[in-house]
Amino acid sequence: MAALDRRLSVIAASTDLAGGAAAFRELNAELRLIDPGAFEGRENWWPRVLDNHQRRRPNGPADSGPWS
């Protein structure tokens, strides 16, 4: 949860999609290192949390940025 907390603040403060996408990729990679078992299936914990975050794209559902 600490990794999520750290990275989400960076993602939220990002002024461009490239910066937000990079922080999201770093978060994903860090979580996979910390808890690889949580990523074994699409319905496991972290994929669901990250999917939920992806649905909250900065420019709404029409945003075709890196969270698509």
N, C-alpha and C positions, 0 to 999 in steps of 0.2 A: 504494500500500500504506500510505503514511503516513496518508492520509485514512481508510482502513478502520481502521487502528489507533486513531486518535483517536476516531472515532465509536463503535466497538465498546465502548470503555471507558465511554462515556457511556450507551450502550444497556444494558450490563451493570449499571451502577450505578443505573439508573432504578428508582424506587420505585413507579411506576405505569405502566400501559400507555400513557397519553397522552404521558408524557415519553419513553418508549422509542420510541413510534411517531413522534414529532416528530424524534428523533435519527436514526431509520432513514430518514425522508423526506429529511432534510438530507444524509445520507450518499449516498442515491440521486441527489439533485440534484447534489451536488458531483462524484460520479464521472461523471455524464453530461456535465458541463462539461469535466472533465479529459480524458475518453476517450470521445467520443460514438460512435466506430466500434465500440467494444466492446459496445454495446447494440443494434446493428443486427439481431441475430437472437437468439432465445431460447436458442440453444445457444452463444452467444458467452461470453467470459470472465466479465464482471461479472454478467450475469443468472444464470449458474450459481452464482457465489459467493454472491450475495444470496439466491437460492432455497435454497441450502444453509443459510444463516443463518436463513432464515424457518422452516425445518423444526425448528429448535432453539428453539421458542417457550418463553418462561419458564415457562409452566404446562403444558407437555407438548402432545401432539397435540390434546387436547380444547380447548385455548385458542382461542377465536374472536376474539381481539384483533386488532390492526392488522396482524399478520403473516400473517393468513389470506388 
